[in-house]
Structure formats: C-alpha cells, structure tokens
Amino acid sequence: MSEHDETTMPMRRLGPSGLQVSLLSFGSWVTFKDQMDVGAAAESMAVAREAGVNFFDNAEVYAGGESERVMGEALARLGWARHEYVVTSKFFWGIHDGPNTRFTLNRKYLLEAIPASLERIGLEHLDVIYAHRPDPDTPIGETVRAFSDAIDRGWAHYWGTSEWSADEIRAALAEAERHHLHAPITEQPQYHLLHRTRVELEYRRLIADTGYGTTTWSPLAGGLLTGKYLDGVPEQSRAKQGDFFAQQLTSGVHDDKVRALMTIAAELDVTVAQLAIAWCAANPQVSTVITGASRPEQVAENMGALAALARLDDDVMGRIDAIVGGPTRWY
C-alpha cells in the first residue's frame, strides 16, 4: 500500500479522460430536499469543499428532481467559480409519467431530460452525465449517439454508466468507436466491504483494457457499516423510512463483521465508517468514493477517512479481508 497524507485530498484521473476528481466526493441521494434544505445543503457542500472535495453527484430522479434544485440553489448561494467543481447527474428512471419518460434511454427522453436537469440545477453544463441503468429496450447505438450528441451540444463534458454490466459497457465503447462518437468514460457502481464482486472481478479486465473509471456509491452499505444498527434501529434512520436498504440494515446478518471491523477501527483511532470509506478509496480501481450525509457534521466525519487511508497497510488490509471475505486480493 502506498502512503497517503492524512489531510491533503488526493486527486485521481476519471477513467481515460484528463478530468481530475477528488478521491472522496459528496452526493445528494436520499438527503437533499428530503433531509436537507438549501441552507443545510450549502453548509454541507462547503464542509466537503474545504476538505478538498471537487466532485458533487446528483440524479434527475432524486427527490423527483428537487435534489437538483436544492444543489443548484446551494451552488448559487456558495458562489464558487464554475471551474472549481465537478457536478454530475444521472438519467433513466424519469420524473414524468409516460412511455418515453420513464425507465428509458431513448433519444427523445435523453435530449429532453438533460436540458431540463440543467434548468433545475441552474448551470449551463454538467461535467458528467450518466445512464443511470441500462435500457434493454433501446438499441445501444441510439443511447450512445444521444449521449454523444448531448456532449456536442455543450450540455456536458463527459458521459458514463451506472450499474451496467461489463458486457454492456464494452458494447457502448464498441459502438462509440465504430461511429466515432463520444465514448463513456466511467461507471457508477455500488461498492463497499460487503459488496465487492462487480468492481473487483467483473470490471477488472474492463478497467485494465480501457482505463474505465469508477465513481462508487454506498461505501457505508446504507449505514450498516457505521455500526449504528447494532443496538436496534434509531429513529429517523433509513430503516425507519422503509427504503430498499431496510431489510439489509436490520437483518443482523453482518453484525459480527461490523463489530470486528470496529475493533480494527479503534486500533487505528478512526471510526468504523471512516475505515469503511478509506477501504474503498484504497482500491486503485476506484476513481472517487461518493459519500453522503444528512448534516454537515457527518460530512466532516466522513472526510476523516483520509486519516484512516494513511493507516491501511497490508497487514490491516489482510485482517479486513479475513473478516469480510471477498472475491480477490487487489492490494
């Protein structure tokens, strides 16, 4: 393992592009609008930016488009120069009912949804736009060309995929090369200590062959890896809200693993959440780890993962592997 400074945010290149993104980033899923108003969002983004974060993630579907509005108003309030930060959004689920507005990546939807997203967030362009899920009902060539055309129109600089299989990504790359279109540069997969196979095995050859990037999400497994569910379900938690993480969070299946990880974290003088985030960031296949928070104090705590990252030597990584198991040793 290489050494890391405990305070300076590392930058990594996003896939085969020249875009530099902070190793830890900040996303709005679940929190903006539902748990954070504009003031709290702006404060949280400011804490992240002060820690060196330059990558802020969003999606059209988050809070039915309102997450983008909140982030846009927060950016306006913060007054940052546009060159100082990277903003992303994702498209597929849709926010309007209709055959061409939900669960699709067809040309009509994308070329109408992307400018609508820009209007909500109050920007002239996004830095990266994602296909939020694959769409088996739209020809891959149509989707690739629509994203490429969005870039040509100045609506975004790059595009990527989210929760696509390696085969689907390779098909998009081949289509772009065949027709001289803008190719996707990064995937946004779920990745954490308890969910490893896709990033570490399925994408391994893809990343080695193409340099494809990964902007990973849910480093804390929806809160499970914070340890807060070991003694029951706290009020105002995700499990109380009934989202799709609820069963995983409350099942108790991973409690022994979380307790063992907490022991290692205590030895390193970090929280188990910081350890879990740092573990994701230590993987060189990861371009940036998207963190989330419901209040500014959580943002600051998550940024403390840099201290944990500096302490992850091969011995510690081996002990973590022994606890959680996994498909491969990459460190």
C-alpha angles and dihedrals in degrees: 000000000000121000120256131197111245096224109029115086110232119226125217130191113251105240116296092337127096092239112125116213131183115258089234118043138177129241135190101215115137093353113062110086093354096061104002131052122204093275094053091043092052092048092049093048090049091053090050093047092049088055090055102266114149100164120084119181129206141152137212092239097051107113088346093292095316093104088064091050091051093049091047093051090046091053090049090051092048092050096209119169110256093239091060098070145037120224125190138184136185135222136201112078095064130205101232127069116245142094093269099039106058135056094357144112096194121140096251093054097044098046090049099039097050097058089043088055090051090053092051094048093041098232133125091222143005121226097223129013120193138204094232093207135357117269113215091185096062121067109253090231091060092051094046092049093048092053091044091050090050088057092047089052090056096247093122141004099220141005135213147172134253125209092350120148119246089250092053091049092049089051090054092047091050092048092051092049093046094054099031093246131147106279125216113260106191146029126217107211133165108257132171142126092286098041111051114129102088097050098037101039114013095045097036097095092037092055093044092050100041108017089238112180131231126212097187127205137203099030089169095049092243092310098313091113093055090072092230093122096057093092099039134289116313119222114262090024125136091253089058089051091057099230122156092275092061099094092046093047096051103034096089091218093125100035095108090051092050091050091050090049089050089058091055091045091053090052089053092046093240134108121262088245091056090047092052093049092046091051090058092046092051091066108095089210088068117087096187137350112226109218127191135201140176095213138023093254090061090052090055091048092050091051087058085076086089088071090051091048091058090057100049103108124166092269093056092044090052091052091050091050090051090055102045103024120215148187099262148001108244102162 
